[in-house]
């Protein structure tokens, strides 16, 4: 079967901390274009109080607060490196001058990697929610009908 043809427009997921931003770009756009859109989103007023119930915030929530940025020089965009199709927990910085279609595919997550005050890259901090119901709760705690043992 021939490989799938990539669409002309990419939908990308910009991820940082507990935040996911959906952006759409032509496949011929550059990573720098995505950085400009990410800057706009990271400076949005929505980030001033992302928790809808501030009364339930605890100390742990403060470590998940998205850092403030002033320019595109305050962060880099990265993609997760994969081994056998699974993320390894390491990230590869994306070159700003490269076209999206050469480094990403449609619906790829792109991670925001912030810089420290000295200009060094901080580790990527992201919370990926569980995908399957088994990840949410222990399967032994599930109640309901079960097939009888014979």
Buried (B, 14 or more C-beta within 10 A) or exposed (E): EEEEEEEEEBEBEBBBBBBBBEBEBEBEBBBBBBBEBBBEBBEEEEBEEBEEEEEEEEEEEEEBEBBEBEEBEBBBBBBBEEEEEEEEEEBEEBEBEEBBBEBBEBEBBBBBBBBEEEEEBEEBBBEEEEEEEEEEEEEEEEEEEEEEEE
